[in-house]
Amino acid sequence: MLNSRSPVLALCLSTALIACGPGALVEGATAPPRERDNAVDITSEQLEVGSRLASLRGQNLVSVELYKRHQSAEALLAVARSREYARSLQLSVDGEAQAGFTTLSSAIDAATRRLRRGGVSGAPIEALATAGKATLQIESELVGVTSRLAAYKATIVISLVNEAAILYESAVEGPFDHEDYRAAYGSLREAKNIHEGLATVLEENTNDEARAADILLAAIFGAMPSSDPPIRLLPPDEVSAAAYILGVFLADNYGAVPTPSRSLTPPLFYIFPLLEEVLGSYESGEAGVADVLLEKVRASLCCPSTSAGDALEIELARLSKAIRSGAADLDIATLVERSSELAADAT
């Protein structure tokens, strides 16, 4: 079920003033936006820069987590991936921000040496923190003041969660791929940290849309709770569904640019796992969150212009009315079950 809750995310959500993960490693990575605006003037090149740098920070986070577990060989693989990201981005920017890239490369090399050598506690972490600061310097130089916009930061979050979803799908389809899984987890970790700065603590506690976004992130962390995979792997379509609707929230709330999902699952198939999240939220006493989740599903995914689609729309309207009237949990569960059956017919 999509409504799974990760202990890691539960801790993050309950201690909103404390950065979880990269914010603790890279000061400034979780900084709130200085300006709220829309994404009209944000270029695809700027978003590519921001996304690659954020993915790089995510891989460094994975490396730190693995290092702390004394898994140095696996930590080296994560650092190697961040080095690939850095080199690829450096080649694409035609010689710009070279001082930042030099610092970044040197820091990654230092972390690699220290991981290979072992022994000195914290040494790789210091080097990777330096690498993280270098990514912020590069982003400031290449993206400029745009990097302060809420719309820009929210779009980077969308890019990262979509990347996490597609990498997770790649990892679990067929023989399990640890490297793709850890790449997905790193992107998700950094997405959570950037998202941390998008809403104030007050908004997180009182705004149903902000709470819904947090719950969707928690649902994705249910599939990827740490750099080592859980015993039970969630289906990829559940991860893709949460990533998709989170993107809808961020586009509506912050003017982010919705990025197309690269998942092979048709979006209409997302309705079933998202209805499970609606039910889980309602049963947990989050009726307002359940309501806004359902309305996003209705607005962005529903319904096909067919008799089955029409029936689904009618049933979802009934579900919406029941949620808003405070119906019993059992009644909501019955409506969700019926809606899920109709969603299957509509696909």
N, C-alpha and C positions, 0 to 999 in steps of 0.2 A: 504494500500500500504506500502511496506517495506521502501519506501523512506521517511517516517515520520521523522521529526526532533524534538528532545526534547530540550526545553529551557535550561535544566540543562546541557546537552551535548554541546549545542551551546556555552554556557558560558565557559565550560572547554576548548573547542577547540579554542576559541578566546583569552584565557588567558593561553597560554601554559606554561608560566613560574611559574604559581601559581598552587600548588597541589589542586585538587578538591576532597574533601572527606578524605579518610584515610591518604593521605599524610600530610594533615593539622593536623591530630590526632596523627599519628605515624611518627616521623621524621625518615627518612631512608627507608620507605616503597616504595617511588617512586624514590629511587636512581637509576641512570643509571647503566648498567652493567659495570664492570671494564674490562672485557675481552670479545672478540667476538670469538666464537669457535663453533663447532658442538656438537650434543648431543650424540655422540658415547659412551662416558664414563659416561653418566648420568644414574643412576640406577632407576628402578621402585620404590624402597624404598625411594630414595631421592625425587622423584616427589610426592609420596604419602605424605611425610612429608610436603613439601612445599605447596601442594594443600590444605591440612587440615588446616595448619596454616593461609594460605591466606583466606580460607573460614571463619575461626574464626574471623579474623580481619574484614571481611565483615559484619558478624553479629553484631559485636560491633559498626560498623558504622551505621547499621540500628537502633540499640538501641539509639545511640546519636541523630539521626534524629528524632526518635519518642519522645525522651525525650524533645527535643527542642520544639516539638509541644504539650507538656504537655500530652502525651499519655503514662503515666508511666507503666500501666498494659501491654501494647503491647511491650514497651521497655524491660520489665522484661522477656517476652517470648523470645525475640531475644538474651538476655544475657544467658538465660537458654540453648539455642541451642549452643551458643559458649562454654558453660561449657561442654556440651555433646561432642563436637568436641575435647576439650582439654583432657577430661578423656579417650576417645577412643584412641587418639593418644598416650597418656602417657602409656597406657596399652600395646600398640603395640611395644614400643621401648625398652622393657626389662631393665628398670631402668636407661637409659641414660638421660643426661641433666636434672637431678632431681632438681637442683637449679633453673633452668629456669622455670620448671613446677610448682615448689612451689611458685615462684613469680607470675606466671600466675594465678594460682588457687586463691591466696590471693587477687590479684587485681580484679578478677571476683567476688569473694565473697564481696569485698568492694563495688564494683559497684552495686551489688544486694541489699546490705543493704541501700545504699544511695538512690537508686531508690524507695525502699519501704518506706523510711523515708521521702523523699522529702524535699523541703524547701531550701536547700543550693544550690544556683545556681552554676553550673559547676562541682560540686563534683563528679557525676558519670563520667563525661567526663575525669577528671583527672585520675580516677581509670582505665578507659578503655584505656587511653593513656599508662599507666603503663603496662597494659596487652599486648598492641601492641608491646611495646619495648621488653617485655619478649618473644613474638613469634619470634622476630628477633634474640634474643639471642639463643633461642632453635634451630632455623634454622641454624645459624652459627655453632653451636656445632654439629648438626646431619648431616648437608649437607656439611659443610666445604667450601672450595674455589669454589666448583661447583656452589654454590649459587650466585657467581659473574658473571657467564657466561650468555651471552645474550640468548643462546639456552635454558638454564634452565628457565630463567625468561619468555621467550616467551612460553615455554611449560606449565608453570603454568597458563599463561593467557588463553591458549587453554583449559586447564582443567576446569578453572573457567567459561568460557563462555559456554562450553558444559554442565557443571553442571547447570548453570543458565537456559539454554534452556530446559533441561529435567525437572527441578523443575517448570519452568513456564508452561510447558505442563501438568504436574501433577496438578498444581494449577487451570488451567482453564478448564480442561476436567472434566465434571460433576459438582457437587456443588463446588462453588469457595472456595479455601483453602487459607486463608490469610497467614498462617504460611509458606506454601510452596512458595507462591508468594514472601514473604519478604526474605526467604532464597535465592531465585533466585536473587532478587534485590541486596542483600548483596554481593553475589559472583560476580555479574556484576560490582558493584561499585569497588570492590578490583581489578578486572581484569583491569578496566580502569586506576586505579592508578599505577599498575605495568607496564602496557603498556606505561604510560606517560614517564617512564624513558628509554624506548627502542629506542626512536628517539629524535634527537635534534630538537630544534625549526626550524632550517634551513631545516632539512629533512622534517619536517611536512609541511612546507610551499612550498617546491619545488619538492618533490619526489611524483610522482603520486601513487606509491604503498603505501607509508606511509599515504597519504591522503585517499586512498581507505580504508585502515584499519580503520582510524578514522571514516569514513563515515559508515562503517559496524557496528562499536561500537555504533555510534549515532542511527543507525536504530534499534538496539536491545534496546537501552534506550527508543526509541519510544514506545516500548511495556511495559517497566518498568521505567517510568520517575521518580518515587519516591517510598518511602516505602508504600504509599497508592496507590492502583491500579487506573488506569485511568478509566473514564466512559466507553470508548470504548476499549475492549480488542482485541488485534491483534491475528490472528490465530497463533497457535504454530509453524506451518511449516514455517512461515516467520521468526520467531526467530531462528529456527533450521537452516534455509538456511543461514542466516547471520553468525551464529556461525560457520557453516561448512566452508564457504569460507574464513572467517577470519583465521581459522586454516590453510588453504592452504597458505595464504599470509605469516603467521608467520613461517611456515615450510620452505617456499622458501627463505624468507628474513633473517631469523635468525638461521636456522638449527634446529628449534624446532621439537620435536617428535609429529607427528600427533596422536591424541588420538581418538579412534573410537567413533562416536556419539552413544548415547543410545536412540536416538529418534526412534519412531516407523515408522517415515516417510521415505520411500526409497529415497536415495539421488537424484535420477533422478527427483523427484518431486520438488526439490529445484530450478530447472532451471527457472520456471515461476516467482517466486518472485525476483530472482536475475536479470532477464531481466528487471523487473520493476525498480530495482535499477540502472541498466545501463542507462535506459531511463531518470530517474530522474536526474542522475548525468550529462548526456549530456545536458538536458534542463536547468540545472543550470549553464552551462558554463564550466563544468568540463569534457571536451572531453577526456583528458588524463586519468582521473580516470575511465571514462566509458570504455575506451579501455582496460585498465589493468583488470578491473572487468570482461569484456567479455572474455578476453583471459584466465583468471583463470577458468571461467565456461567451456570454450571449452576444456581446458586441463584436468580438474579434473572430469567433469561430462558428457562429451559428447564423443561419442554418441554410442548408441547400434548398434550392427552389424545386422541391419534390414533395410528394404527399408525405413521405417519411420525415422530411425536413420540417414541413409544416406542423406535423404532430409533435416533433421534438420541441419546436418553438413554443407550442401551447403548454407542453408539460414543464418546460423550464420556467415559463411565466407563472405556472402554479407553484413551482418550487420557490420562486422568488417571493411570491405573496405569502407563502407559509413561513419562510424565514423571517420576513418583516413583521409578521403577526405573532411570532414567538411560539410557533407550533411545537408539539412534543417531539423529542428526539426520534422516536419510532416513526412518527409521521414523516419527518424529514428523510429518514433512511428509506422509507417506502417510495417517496417521490424520487429520490436519487436513484434507486434501483430501477424504477420505471424509466426515468430519463436516460439512464445508461443503456437500457435495452433499446430504446428508440434511437439513441446515438449509433448503436451498432447497426441497426436497420438502415439509418441514413447514410452510412458509409458503404 
